[in-house]
Each structure stands twice: as structure tokens, then as C-alpha cells.
Amino acid sequence: MAERVTIQDIADALGLSRNTVSKAINNTGLLAESTREKILLKAMDMGYKQFSYVTIAGLNDRKPEPSSSAKEIALFSTAPIGNSHFASTMLDKLQRELSQLGYSFTMHRIHDEEVNALQIPSSYNEERTAGIICVETFDKAYSDMLCGMGKPTLFVDSPVTALNGPLQADCLYMENESNIYNIVKEMSRRGRKRIGFIGEYLHCQSFFERYMGYRNSMYLLKLPCPEEYSIIGCKEGTKISSTQDYREYLEENFRRLHSMPDVFLCANDFVALDALAVLKKLGLSVPEDIWLCGFDDSPESKVVTPSLTTIHIHSQIMGFSAAHLLLSRIKEPSLNFRTLHTETSLIYRESTGD
């Protein structure tokens, strides 16, 4: 009798992890639809018969939602979403998912005067809008106003909720803390025990979680954590720092240090790039004199010299998750509000001597 096909056999045939194949077979966790379909078709082809929930026929036949006059998803953002922003790839996946389900997608830039006056952009059409997605929308009063509009709303990152109270909306974040712990632990193992953090920790919830991940990691690993190694503000008198303002702020703080740490963890790659420029101005070299780690895995992190150790955000699964979180809210408005974190991956490069 032929050997029974296993999940590991299917994973090996596709070059995927056993965990990914298991998610598709058992309908658990989040998985891109194209990956799910590929796995199930391969399973059928290989003779794996233990499907618990699906018939292969019509596998990818996702029907559009019932017709309605409100078939538009509005995206609000206070900042342009360039190709270097992790949300650029996420929004591409999000738009494709929404399109397959019969929804159109519009983008609305919120300007500073509209934030201050708590005004909705004039381009927004309430009657056509089925739901709202907020990206780079970090003003708490404005975010609360959006939540009070009566539309299903999802925040991809958000104002700091840990200190200001929860939003009346679903929230989607990348997983911000576990890989901070992993890199602190690895740096300590390599003898780099003096570790600092750079980034405006009250800028958004993700920055706050990364900073708390750093503080908790230092405590749990019993490493010294002097306050001067936490450079977590911005230039006095500025609310949103320009690159020049922020670099001046970093230079002032670096010059005040009695001694440099062995490693600086940075709230994102662009903070790390600013730190790299200022350290160079001060005659310090990365990785010879000090190590740096960013967050996001932006395109710039790969091409800068030295290339940045960073934490990769899986933007595709964030786009998939955003679409289905919002659409489930549209279908069931009475659901309790949910917070979801998606997986991140630590990538070592030259800025930590790798």
C-alpha cells in the first residue's frame, strides 16, 4: 500500500513551511488566498484526502458582497505614502483584496488645518462609503472624531492607545516587541550589553510598543538601562520634526552622552538613517564604533552603507488582514473591537557586524 501523504510532504513539494501548509489544510490563521489555493490544489494532486472543511471545486470563487449603494472604502492619511513606506505594498494588496470582493478604493489626504479643525476632507463622500481605513493618522482627537462618524473604521497603526485610552475601532499593527527582545538578547550574547533606543516613543502606538519592548527586554535580561541611552523626544518647540531638526536633536543628545552605547535600536529605518548621518558627522563609524538596528526593512535599509540590520514587516499579510478585518466589521457592526498584530522577521546586516 502506498505511503500516506503528510503535511510535511506537501510543504517539501512546494518549498513552504509545515506551519503554512497546516494553516491552509486546517483553515487556521491568516494566509494569502493565492497561497491557500496553491497548497490545497497541490494536496489534492498528491492524494492528500484528509480535508476537514473544503471541497476543491470553486476553491477561489469568492462572490462579491450583496449590492449596495455604499461600496467604497475610504483611506485617510495625514502623510503621503511613498514607495519607501511599508504601507505602499500593503495598500496594493489591500486594494486587490477589496476589488475581488466588489469594493472600490479612494484615498484622502488630511491636511494639518483639517486635523486642527477636526474636519473631514471635502473629497470624502459619506453616502458611497462603506468603511474607513486610517494610515499615518496619529492625532488622538482627530482619530476619536473619525471613530464617532458611525462608519466601520480600521486603524493601521494608531495614536498611542496605551496612555490615551482605546479607540472605538479595530486596530492592525505589525508585531513590534518579540524581535526587539530577540535582538537585545543576541546583542548581549555577543558582548554588546550597553544598548540604547532612539525614536519619538509617543509618535504612534507602534513606536511606543517598540520602546516598551526595548525597556522590557533590558529588564528581563538584567541589562543596565541608563535613561541617557533613551533618546525618545524631538527638538524643543517642534511637533513634527523635519530631517534637519531631528538630526540637530540627535547631535545635541549624542554630545551629552558620557559614553556611547554599544548598540542603538531605532524606532524605524529612517530614524536609523538619521542616526547614521549624525554619528558620521561626529567621527563615529558603524559598525566599527557602534552598531545600529532599524525597523521596517525599507528599500533604503538594503542600499545604504553599511546596510542596516532591521526588522521586516510582512506588508502583504497586513494588506490581507486589513481588508478582512474591515469587511467583517461591515458585515457585523456589533462585534467587539479587535486588535491584531502580524508577524515580523529579524534581518541581520552589516550595521551589526553581520
Buried (B, 14 or more C-beta within 10 A) or exposed (E): EEEEBBBEBBBEBBEBEBEBBBBBBEEEEBBBBEBBBBBBEBBBEBEBEEBEEBEEEEBEEEEEBEEEEBBBBBBBBBBEBEEEBBBBBBBEBBBBBBEBBBBEBBBBBBEEEBBEEEEBEEEBEEEBBBBBBBBBBBBBEBBBBBBEEEBBBBBBBBBBBEEBEEBEBBBBBBBBBBBBBBBBBBBBEEEBBBBBBBBBBBBBBBBBBBBBBBBBBBEEBEBEBEEEBBBBBBBEEEEEBEEEBBBBBBBEBBEEEEEBBBBBBBBBBBBBBBBBBBBEEEEBEBBEEBBBBBBBBBEBBEEBEBBBBBBBBBBBBBBBBBBBBBBBBBEEEEEEEEBBBBBBEBBBBBBBBE
